[in-house]
Structure formats: C-alpha cells, structure tokens
C-alpha cells in the first residue's frame, strides 16, 4: 500500500494507489484501538490531489491529480511537481499538443529537470498567468483523473475491497505474525532456560565425578546414571529430559566446567525467566504490543517518508472560460450565416472553438448555439455575442412594440442559462411584436435614450427621454413597463450610464486558494470596478490584484483583504541589522502588481506580529538581565507613520523576552472601525 500496485486481468484489473507510510502506521494504530480512520493517496512525484470522490478507493471511485505550477515572473511559469503516472517528457508533449490546437498560447517550453523537476513555460506577451494556469489544468496532463480499482486475491478468490479493508486485513496479518514471533521467541527462551538449568545442576551436583559414571561400561549406562541423578530435579525443568539432552551434557568440555560460575548461572537463569515473563505479558496484550510495534517503525523510518502530495479541493475549471481566443467570429447578415471561416464578412469578436454564441433577432427571438466554421442562423439579427453561462451581470436593455396591443414596452433582463439551439423570446410569442431598441451591458449599465414619436393627431410632445435606471431588472419573460402607447418612430441612445448592480461580494476560499462569489470561505467585502485585493504572504512579500476569479494565490498567504490605501498596519519585526532588536513600524501598504517586501532588505529579519487593529497596544515582558523589570505596555499610535520600506523604531533598549497583542476594545461604539477604514456606529 505504500508503493501502490497495478495489475492486468480480464475484468479484474487492479490499481491500488501509493499511500503515505506514516499515515498507514497511524491508521493501523487507529484500527487496533477500534477507532475510525481515513487514508488518502500520496505520490512520490508530489503535486496536488483532490480526494473528494476517492471513497476509500472502492471500485468506481476517482481522484484528480494536478501538477504544482508556480509563477516565476510575469511571463514565466514553472512546473516543479508532476501528476502521478506522468513524466516530464509526456507532460511537455501534452502542453505542445494543446499549443498546436490553439488552446493555450505559449512561446516555448524548456525542460531544466535535474535532481528536481523544473519545466519552464514561457508565455506570449499579454497573456494572463492565472488564465494560463487554468488552461494548463484544463487542456493538458497537468491535471489528470485516476480511477483506482482495489481488486485483491483473498482466500483464493478475487474480491473488490476498499483500501481501508485491505489495511485492516494487513494489520490482522501483522498481529498474527507478531504473535507467532513472540511464541517462537518464548520457545527459544524456554529451551535456553532448560539447558541452563540442566547444565547448572549437572555441574553443581558434580554428576560427572560420580564413581558409577566414571566406571560405566558404555554410553548407555552412563546416560542411565545421569538420568537417575537428575530425577529429583525434574520439577525444575520446563520439559522432560531426553537422551539427546544427556548426550549434550557429555559434550561439555572440562575447561568450561572449570570456568563455571554458579552466581553468574543464577543471574542468567533469572534473566531468562524475566524475559519469558515479559514475553507472556506481550502475548496477553498482543494488541497493545502491535500498536507499539507500529509506533516504533514509524519513529525509526517515518522521517524518511514525509507527505509529498498536498490534499486540497480543486475548483471546477470550465474549459470555455480559460481557453485562449484562437478564432475570430464573423457574420454574413444578408445570407444569415455566422462562423469562424467567413473571413471576408463582418468581424464580430475574438472567440474560441469551445464558446457558445447568443443571438438576438428583431422579432424578439433569442438563440444560443455552439461555435462552428459556418452555420446558418437566419436573418434580421440585432445582436450577436459570446454567451457566458450563469452570467447574471450582463444585462440586456430592450424596448419593443407589442403586436397585439400596439403599446411600446421597456424591460431589462439577464440571460444566465439557455438550452442550445432552442428558440426563446423576450416578447410575447406569435404576436407580430418587434424590438425597436436593444443594448447589451456587461456590467448592468443603464443608459438614457431619446424616444421620437410619429406625428399623429392629438400628440403634442413628439419626443421624450427614458432613463433605463428607472426600469427594474426582471426575468426574460417579464412583459416590462409601458414606454408609450403612441407609435414610436425611433429610439436612439442619448447618454451612456453607469452600472446599476452595485458592488460584487467576494469571498476567499483557503482550501483552493481562489476567490469566489458563492459565499465559500472568508468574506472580503463588496467590490466595485477599480477595487483591488491586498495579498500579504508569510515571508513579508505583498502585492495587489484585481478580484478576477481566475486569480491564483500562493499557499503561504497570511492576509488577503480588500485593499484600503488608508488602512494603517502595525508590524513587530526582529531587525537583524539592529542586533535582533524588536522594532515597531506603522505603515500603509502600497498598491503594486509586483511583489514587494515590508520586512526590509535583510532576509534574516523576522516578523513577530502584523495587525491592522486600530489603536493597537502590546504587552512587553522583559527577560535576561532585565527580567526584574515590570511589564511595559506600548501604544502603537505613539510611533510615527512611515513608508512601507522604512525601518521600524526600537520598542525598548532592554532585553525583551516576549511581546504580545493586548488590544482593549474601546468603550464607545463610535471607535469601532471596519476593514474599509470607515467608522461604524453599530456592530
């Protein structure tokens, strides 16, 4: 189970994945204690694994395995750990195939592997690192799915078991073997005790000096005499005396008899009896003995088998969202064709071969269809664009004339999901209705339009303005609100507007190191266009990013928050350039897409505390030759606000043993400050 195994047979193929030695030892101990346990694969090639569907390795289960990809700089990615079952050559081949198909845009791939894996992927200028990482997982062997099949021979028959059941049977076998070893060891000890006792009596009773022994006619008579002399001592023996035992006594040389030490013989016999007693104790408590055995081998060999594969949950990567736009979409409005091969016709947008297209028609029909080289979709097209599934931020503003009543309506709606190649309508069906104004707004923008009416008796005002901000966003099938009951000559854009959707709530899920909108993980706040995310790493590096869901973040994230340029941070740093003195500095992080370090240029500097708590206070305990001094309390606000690269100010000239936060909540509600730096009246 440590190394894994794979076998081929008709209908009985076996694939048991490798597991971690230490975790197997721990699981064995848990089983012997009657506790529940779970074991997960661990591969010698490292990487990441998602065990959500592992299901204890039973037939039909699966795991997803990923390579470890890190960012070297703004144009380079490095693959440092491989998925299980892949080599550097096979992985590079899969990347090059994806490049040839136009799925990803890569300038070149270098294999710098020596003792450690290092595959460098150089990107084309202008290509997103995060999106390329997702594309590598989606289109190459950087992510693979493995289906284990735990088929084993048990009692001369094939069985499909779980890895937990295999482990239990292995532990039971180990316990039986240890019990057998103890029994053998006990028999050896009893035999040694028997001969030691026999030899001691033979020498101490000086049987070899008996006249009958010395004058014996043959070996049989000598053996009979020795047996008669030993008869009174038979109760001291652990088994009956045999002729072979007596013959062994006759082989004892005189030199050994002369060197015989009675006291030492007694000590040896006592030691053997103690060892036998201890062995009996182990046999009675064989389960406890087996537990200690597993602990001993873990202690002896465990440090050589650290877990190499990190267990984490993988986010679902939609291939259509990460594939590079390797095609161009064109339309021939006169003939009603769209496709990527109509290069002489009207260009619409860049796209990929995995994209879907959404089409709006003048009669109010909507159609979603897949991308192709050339496809007939019909004439009278109002709008054509790339369809993004589950997109509720793109809002369509529509004005239409109802064919039955003659009234004109306005409506706003999103189209999060539609079935491909099925007709939908944003106007009443079979009513001879017509769309008279249309706009697509990727962030819910609402414009102002000017409506011109047809001249008719009784109509005094021939034009007016309509602000789409006054129109609520409803479902696609909603009728909408009345724009006018009069005949409309024209609806034209007068002024573009801003988004009406407000900010977007964003969360950070540490399990996958990704942002999300689904309320998973830590809530970061509500983000508007232009807002950014502050990332602070354990090693002192920091940088800012946008709030795009494709962003990848490092594993050593200390803080990840909505960036507030006015938020004051307080850091306690052990400054190597000042004899490891503790220094305090207050600063504001700067907005930067490149990594910077707030700990200073000396890599030996050590961060002790980093906090954004307002009015921070610290308790200082002195040590060493200053241990007699009373604790001191330091208010961070007494220290000047400096730049992020500036050195801090020494907390105290005396020897400091420990320093810790001692923040006391203010007694007034008005002093509470939120993550945006704004005052809050209530919690």
Number of C-alpha atoms within 10 A of each C-alpha: 16 17 13 13 12 13 12 9 7 5 7 15 14 18 20 23 23 17 21 23 22 22 22 22 21 19 22 25 22 15 18 18 12 9 10 10 14 13 17 22 26 26 24 19 18 20 24 25 26 20 20 14 14 20 16 20 27 21 18 12 17 20 19 20 29 24 25 19 21 18 18 14 12 15 17 18 22 21 22 19 24 28 26 26 12 15 14 18 10 13 19 21 15 16 21 18 14 21 18 12 11 17 26 29 23 21 13 13 18 12 15 13 13 7 6 9 17 19 22 22 23 20 20 14 11 8 15 16 22 18 19 22 21 24 25 23 20 22 21 21 23 27 23 19 15 16 18 23 24 26 23 20 10 12 7 7 7 11 13 18 18 20 25 21 15 17 18 16 13 14 22 17 12 16 19 14 13 19 20 13 13 18 16 12 15 20 13 13 16 19 16 15 21 21 18 18 19 20 20 19 17 19 19 13 13 11 17 18 10 14 9 14 18 11 10 15 10 9 12 12 14 20 21 15 16 22 17 11 16 17 11 9 12 14 9 11 16 13 11 10 16 10 13 10 16 19 15 11 18 15 8 12 9 10 8 10 16 9 8 15 13 13 9 10 15 14 11 16 19 13 13 20 15 12 16 20 13 13 18 15 12 18 19 12 12 18 18 14 17 23 20 13 17 20 17 13 13 19 12 10 11 16 11 11 14 13 18 16 26 17 18 16 16 18 13 8 13 11 16 19 17 24 25 22 19 15 19 18 27 23 25 18 16 10 12 14 18 26 24 21 16 17 13 9 15 13 16 17 13 15 21 22 20 19 20 19 21 20 18 21 20 18 23 22 20 21 19 23 19 16 20 17 15 15 16 12 19 15 14 14 19 18 15 21 17 20 20 17 13 12 13 16 19 20 25 20 22 21 22 27 27 19 16 11 10 15 17 23 20 23 26 25 24 21 19 15 13 17 10 13 13 11 11 17 16 23 27 18 14 10 13 13 22 19 22 21 19 21 17 19 17 14 16 24 21 25 19 16 18 16 21 17 19 14 14 10 6 6 11 9 9 14 15 11 14 17 15 20 17 9 16 14 20 14 14 18 13 14 16 23 14 14 17 15 12 15 15 21 13 13 19 14 15 14 11 11 15 13 18 17 16 13 13 14 15 23 21 22 16 18 14 15 20 21 24 20 12 11 13 15 17 15 17 17 17 13 18 14 12 7 15 18 20 22 21 23 18 13 16 19 17 24 19 22 18 17 22 14 14 20 17 18 20 15 12 11 17 15 14 18 19 23 24 18 13 13 17 18 19 24 20 25 26 22 24 15 13 11 8 13 19 25 19 23 26 26 21 17 24 17 16 12 13 12 14 17 16 21 25 21 11 10 12 13 18 18 18 14 15 18 14 16 17 20 16 18 19 17 16 20 19 20 14 10 10 13 14 10 12 10 14 13 15 19 13 21 14 10 16 13 17 14 15 19 14 14 19 26 17 18 20 15 8 16 16 19 12 13 20 14 16 14 14 9 12 11 8 8 13 12 16 18 16 13 15 14 15 12 13 12 11 9 8
